[in-house]
Amino acid sequence: MLEFITEKVTCWEKLQKENKPIYIYGMGDGAMKIMSVFKKYGIKTTGIFASDDFVRGHYFEGYKVMRLSEVEEKEEDFAVVLAFAAGYEELINRIKSIAKKHTLYVPDVPVIGSGLFTYEYCLENKDKLQEVYDLLADDFSRTVFSSIINFKISGNIDYLENITTTKLDIYRKIIKPNLNEHYVDLGAYNGDTIRELLEITRNRYVRIYAMEPDKKNFKKLCKYIEGKKHIYAYNNAAWCKETELPFSSRAGRQSSLANRNSAHMIESRSVDNLLGGDEATLIKMDVEGAEREAIWGASQTISRYNPRLMVALYHRNEDIFELPLLIHKLNPRYKLYIRHQLYIPAWETNLYAVL
């Protein structure tokens, strides 16, 4: 059982025993989350550095923000803890170059929710993890699944090295869009994933439904689809039913549902309600931690029409096993694939369900 999980010691435990000075690379929410775990584990932060473009002589959490060159001049050797997400090649190459010179840790902290992804957490959920592993449709999905889990435990980016797939390759080999798509885009952002689909189908489709809760993103979405026929945009949050939900707007990809004390209320809709019994052939769900509820909200559509699904698996610790099992429960006919696109840490790890 769980033979595919080889890492048992977390990066936090390794950092506890680290003899070299520990510098956090980056600021913002990621650094705050990491420093909170450091406090719990008794890990000392020596300092903080950022990319040269962001260093302006300011302070973060009481530490003067340094340049990498300044840290290298000051310290004979040191350990680096990455505290931000990187999704483009130039920045990822910069991170890899740092890893060649210094010990690099990339801790996994959930985008949404709490708790840490440890080996003990895997043991608590061993039956579900094993079931997902056994359900996956191809060997590469199993390799991706095991590598992502081992990365989450260890914080070692070597696990991400050989499991990257391009979005175009995923479309061509798994999703296989055609010219007659009824596409539902949940978390449509500024229309970027609609644009991807239309590039492949050469602007051919039947209809597209796009849901985006953030007002500024929604304006950009509406501007993009202006003049395009049969594309309908909704300023709603994707959910399992029609209600009002607290929403924290950040005018970017990280806008999400939140607690009532820190957010405004927004109307939510389910896919089943949105479609009113009409067909969907393809549904994308990247809704910042609300994927489980969005899947339930599309349960009738999934059972009746077997739409191909593209679902984010990286927002909550439990997503990587709970979401595949939920989709399998709703429609056992699906073949399940997992792919990871270029990203450090293991964001942009997605589930693809097809017949």
Salt bridges, closest charged atoms under 4 A:
ASP29 OD2 - ARG250 NH1 3.32
ASP52 OD1 - ARG67 NE 3.96
GLU72 OE2 - LYS101 NZ 3.07
GLU72 OE2 - HIS102 NE2 2.97
ASP77 OD2 - LYS20 NZ 3.66
ASP77 OD1 - HIS102 ND1 3.41
GLU90 OE2 - ARG94 NH2 3.95
ASP108 OD1 - LYS152 NZ 3.32
ASP138 OD2 - ARG339 NH2 2.74
ASP139 OD1 - ARG142 NH2 2.64
GLU161 OE1 - LYS96 NZ 3.24
ASP169 OD1 - LYS173 NZ 3.36
GLU181 OE1 - ARG308 NH2 2.53
ASP185 OD1 - LYS284 NZ 2.83
ASP192 OD2 - ARG253 NH2 2.66
GLU196 OE1 - LYS167 NZ 2.80
GLU279 OE1 - HIS182 NE2 3.77
ASP286 OD1 - HIS315 NE2 3.41
GLU288 OE1 - HIS315 NE2 3.33
GLU291 OE2 - HIS315 ND1 2.95
GLU293 OE2 - ARG292 NH2 3.22
GLU322 OE2 - LYS128 NZ 2.77
